[in-house]
Amino acid sequence: MKDRKRQKTEKAERNVETTAGSDKTMTRTLLKLVRAAQPISRAELARRLGCNRSTVTGAVRPLIESGVLTETSQLITRTVGRPPIGLRLYAEGSLLIGANIGVRQTQVGIARVDGTILREEAFDTPNDPLKELNEISESIKQLRAHFAEHKIEAIGISVPGPVDPERRTLLYAPHLGWQDVEIAAALRFHPSRASKSLVPVIVENDATAAAMFEASRRLKDDKSGIWRDFILVRAGTGIGIGVVRDGEIYRGVGASGNLAGEFGHMTIVAGGKLCVCGNRGCWERYASATSAVALYLGDRAPTSGPPPIRYAEIVRRAEAGEIRAQRTLEQTGEYLGIGIANVISGLGIDRVVVSGRIVLGWQFIREPLQMAVRRALAGRLVDPIIEAGLVTGSGLGGAMEVAIDYYLTHVAEQTKSG
C-alpha cells in the first residue's frame, strides 16, 4: 500500500514538473512570436501556437501584470467590427548588447528588446585576442554611457568558431588562430549603477547566431510554419552551418555538442587544398567567398599578405560581363551545392537559406548550386527549397539574437503561470 502511495506521489510530482516545463516552453515560444509579429492578437497567437484562446489568455495574463507585455489597438486593422487588441513586448528600461567578432572586422551595438539597434561601433579585428576583448569592453562602456539610466539585460557575442557547451568560451577560431579564449569571463559588467549582480554574457558560434537571426526574421511572416525547420549556410571568409529544428536552434548533445554545425570543415575533395584547420579538401576551401578569390587569381594569387582583389570586385566584374569572373562564381556555386546536398542528406532538412558575402554573386551562383544539389541523391529524393538570405546584418543582428533569446528565456522562467 505504501509503495502504491509513493508511486502516486512520484507520478504527481513528475506531472507537476512536466507541466511547469511545458508552461515555460509555451511562454518562451509565445514571447518570441509576439516579438517577431507584434502587434499580434490573442486569436492569431492561438492559431499559430496551435492551442485554444483560453490557453493563450492564461499565459498572457501574468506577462501583462509583470509589465513584460502591453496591449495596443494600433496597427491592427479590421474592415468590419471592432479592431482586436494586439500584444507587444514592453521593456522600455531594458537594453541588450551584441558583439560580432568577424575575421576582418568586429561590430558592437546596443539594442532594444525588439531588436532595434540604437547605436553601433565597428573596428578592425586585431590579431591578439586579449586586445580584441579590451576593445570590445571599451566599446561597450562607450555605448552604455549613452544609455546610463537603462538596465543591460544580457550581452550576446558571436564568434567565428565552435564554443564550449556552457557558451562561455571560444574553443577555436581557425581563421584567427585563437584557441580557448574565455570571452564571458573577460566581459563582465554590472547591469546598472545600483546593481551588484553581473550581466550574463553568452558566447555563440556565428553561423548558429545567424540562424537565430534568420529564424526570428522569418517567424514574422511564416504563418504556415513551413520554415520551422531549415539549415542556414553562412559563407564568407569560411563556411558555417546553423540548424533550426521545430523553430529552435539545434546545438548537438553532450560533450561533443560544440561541434554541431562545423560542416565547413567536412572533406569534399580527398587530398585537396590545405585548409587553415590542418585538413585537406575542406568544403570552405572551395565554396566560400575567400576560396572564390583564390580561384579567380589562380597562379597570380600572392603567397603572403592580403589578396589584390576582393570578392565584391569579382562580382562586379562578373556583372560587367567578364567571363573569368562569371566562371569563377559558377564553379564556386557548384562546390557550394555539393556541400549543401551532403548537409541535406545528413540532417534530413530540405529547406536551406544561404547568407553572408557569398550571396553578393547569387545570380551567378544559384543555378550551378541547384544543379549540383539535383544531381545528388538528396535532390532526387526531395525537392529542396534553397533561398538567398542577407548579405550583411546577420552578423551583429545574430549577436543581438543571442542576447534576446537569453532574455526571453529568463523572462519565461521567472513568470508564474496564470
N, C-alpha and C positions, 0 to 999 in steps of 0.2 A: 504493500500500500504506500509506504514511504517512497519507494522507488518511483511509483506512478506519479506521486505528488511532485517529486523532484523533477521528473521528466516534463511534467506540465509546466512547472515554473521555468525550467530552462528553455522550453519551447516558446513560452510567452516572452521571455527576455530576448530571445533571438528575433521574434517577430517585432518587438519594440525597436531593436537595433536596426532591423531591415527597413522598417517604416521610417525611422529617423534618417537613415542613409538615403532612402529614396526621396524623402522630403527635401534634403539638402541638394540632391541632384536636380530635382524638379525646380527648386528655387534658383539654382545657378543657371539652368537652361533658360528659365523664364527671364532672368536678368539679362542674359546675353541676347535674347530675342528682342526684348524691349529696347536695349541699347542700339541694336542694329536697325530696327524698323520703327523707332519712335517718331511721332506718337502712334501707338497701336492700341486698338480697343481690346477689351476683355474677350469679346466674341472671337476676334481674329487670333488672339493668343490661344484660346481654347482649341480653335480649329487647327492651328499649326503645331500645337503641342500634342494633339490627339487625345484630348480629355474633355470632360464636360465643364461648363462655365462655372459651376459652383466650386469645382476644384481650384480653378484659377482665382476665383474670388477669395477663397480661403488662403491661398498662397500670397496674394497681393496685399491683403489687409495689413499684416504686420510690417510689410515693406513700406506702406504708406505711413503707418503710425510711427515708424522709426525714422521717417524722412528720407529714405533711400529712393522711393518713387513718389511722383507727384501726378495729379490729374490735370488734364487740359482738354479743351474742346477745339483748340487751334489746329489748323491744317488737316483736320479730319472732316471731310465734307460728305453730305448725303443729299441726293436730289429730292428725296421725299422724306418727310418726317423730321424729327429732332435729331441733330447730329450726335453721334455716340461720343462718350467721354474717352479720351485717349490717355495712355500712361507714358510717362517719360522718366528717365533717370534724373534724380535731383541730388547733386553733390557739389554745390556751389563752393564750399570751403575746402574741397579736396582736389588735389592735383597729383599727377603721376609724372615720372621722369623715365625717359628711354635713352639708351645709347647704343648705336650700331657700330661695332668695330669692324670696319672693312679692311681689306688688304691694302688698299691705297689711301682711303680716307675714313675718318671717324665722324659720325654725326651724333650730337647730343641735343635733346629737346625736352620741353616741358609741355604737358597737355592736360586737358580736362578729362574727366572720366568717359565722356562720349568719344574720345579720340582726337578731338580738335587740338592741333598743335598751336600753342600760343607763342612760343619763341624757340628758336633753334640756333645752334652753332655748328661749325664744321672745321676740322683741321686735318692735315696730313698725318696718317698713322705712323708714328716713329717705329724704329726697329726694336727698341728696348721696351719690353712690356711694363716695367716699372715706370718709365717715363710716360707711357701711354695712360696708365692708371692715374698718375698725377695730373695729367692734362684733363682727363675726364672729370676728376674730382674738382679741379678748378672751374671747369665749365659748369658743373652742377651748382657750385657755390654762386657763380655769377647769375645763373638762371633763377635760382632761389631768391636772390636779392631783389628781383623784380616782383616777387610774389611772397613777401615775407609774412603776410598775415594768413597765408593758406597752409594747410597741412599736406605734407607729401605722404601719400599712402603706400607707394611701392616704387622700386626702381627696377626696370627691365633692361637687361644687357643682351644683345645678340652678338654672337661670336662666330668666326669662320672655322669651326671645327667641333668635334664632339665634346660634350660636357659630362661631368660626373652625375650619377643618379639623383643626388641631392640638389643639383643645378646651382652649384656654388663655384665650381672650378672649371676652367677651360683645360681640358686634358691635353689637347694637341692641335695646333694650328699649322699645318704643313707649309702653307704659303708664307707664313710669317716666321716659322722656325721656333715658335713658342711652345712650351710644354709645362703642364702642371702650374698654371697661373691662377692663384687664388683671388679671383676677382671680387667675390662677395665680401670677403674679409677686408679688402682694401678700400671698399666704397661704402663705409658705414656712416650714416647720418642720423641725426635726431629729426623726427617728423615736423617738429615746431619748436619754438624757443622755450615753451613751457614744458615740453615732454622730455622724459628721461629715457624713454624706450628708443630703439633703433629702427630705422626704416628698413623693411625687408628688401633684400637685393636678390633678384632671380636671374640666373645666367642660362641662356638658351642658345642652341645651335641656330645659325642664321636662316638656314632653309626651313627648319621647324617653325621659327618665328614668322617667316614669310608665309608659311602655310596657315598659321593662325590668323595673320592679316587677311589672307585671301578668303579664308572660311568666314570671317566676320563680314567682309565686303560682300560676299555672295549671299549671306544669310538674309540680308535686307530684302532682296527681290526673289529669292528662291522659295516661292510659296508652295511649290510642289515637292520640295525636298530632294530633288534629283542630285544636288551637289552636297549631300551629307557624307558621301564617300568620294574622295578624289586624291590624286597624287600631285604634289607641287614639285616641279623641276625648276630649280633656281640655277641658272647658268651665267657666269660672268668670268671672273678670274679662274674659278673652278666650277664644279657641279655639286650641288647638294639636293637632297630629297626630303620633303616633308610629307607625312602621310596623315590623312584625315579619315577616320572611320566613325560612322554614325554621329558626325558633327563634332567629334573630339579628336585631339591630336593623339596619334599613336607613337609612343616613345620606346617600345620594347619592354621586356620584363627582366627582372633580376639584375645581376651584376653586369650583364652584357647589354643592358638596355641603352647605354650611351652610344652603342654602335648602330642603333636603328636609324636607317636613312643614309648611311655612308655609301650609297651606291656609286658615287662619283669615282670611287677607287676600286670598282669591280673591273676585272680584266675583260676587254672585248677584243684585243689583238694579242695573241700569245707571243711573248718575246718582243713586244712593240717598243714604242718610245719610252724612255725613262721618265718616271713621274717624280714629283717632289716628295712623295710619300716613301720612295725607295723601290716601289714595284715597277713593272714594265707593262705597257699596254693598257693603262687605266682609261676608263671612259672619258674623264675630263681632259686627257691629253689629246683627244680627237674631236670633242664636241663642245668645248667651252669657247667663250669669246677670245680668250688668250690663245687657245690652240688654233683658232681661225687666223689670228695674226701670224703665228708661226708658219702655218700652211701657206698663207699668201706670200710671205717673204721667201720661203724656201731656202735656197743656198745663200740668199742675201741676209738672212737673219744674223744679227750680231751675236757673238759668243758671250758677251757680258754687257751689262748696262741695260737701260730701258730700250725697247724696240723703237725704230724710227717712225713707226706709224701705229695708230690706234685703231681699234675695231670699228669705231664710229666712222672713221675716214674710209675704211674698206667698204662699209655700207654705202656711204655717199658715192664712192666710185662705181659701185655696182648699180646704183640708181641712175648714174650718169651714162651707163651703157658699157662700162669696162668689162670685157669678157672674163679676164683673170679674176676680178673681184667677184663676179657672179658665180663662177665655177667654185671658188673658194667657199662661198656661203652655201652653195648647193651640196658640196661634199660634207661640210660641217653638219648640215641638216640631215644628211643620210646617216652619219655616225650618231647624231642625236636620236634619230628614230630607232636605230639598232638597240641603243641602251634603253630607251623608253619601252620597247617591246619586251625586253628582258624584265624590266621592273613590273610591267603589267602582268606578265606570266607568273612572276614570283609572288606578287601581292594579291592578284585576283581582283584588281580595281581597274575599271576600264574608262575612267574619266581622268584627264590629265590637264593641268594648267602649267604652261611654260612661262617663267618670268625671268627678270634680270636683263643684263645688257644684250644677251643673245637675241632678244625679241626685236631689237632695232632692225635686224635683217630678216624679219619674219616673212616678208613677201617672197624672198628667195629660198628660205629655209623650209617653209611649210610643206610644199609638195614633196620634195625628196624625203622629208621626215615621215610624212604619212605613207609614202610608198614603201619605205623601209619597214614600217610597222605592219602594213598589209602583207608583206612578204613573209613575215614571221608567223609562227603558229598562233600567237595571241591575236593577230589581225585577221586570221581565218576563222577563228572560233567565235569572236565577238566583233562588234563594230565600235571601236574605241572613239570617244569624243576627246579631241585634243585641241585646246584653245590657248591663245596667247594671253598672258596676264600683263602686269605692269612692268615697264622697263625700270622705272625707279619708284620710290615711295614705299615699297615694302621693306626697305632696309630699316629706316628709322621707324616707320609705321609698324613693322614687325616687333621691334624692341618695345614700342608702346603697348602692343597687344599682349606681350608677355606680362607687363606690369598690370594692365587692365584685367587680364584673366585671373591673376593672383588676387586682385582687389575684389572682383565679383565672387570668387570662390570664398574669400574670407567673409564677405557680407552674408553669403548664403549659410555659412557655418554659424554665424553669430545671430542670425534671425530666427526667432522662435516661430514655429508653425502656428497658423491661425486655426 
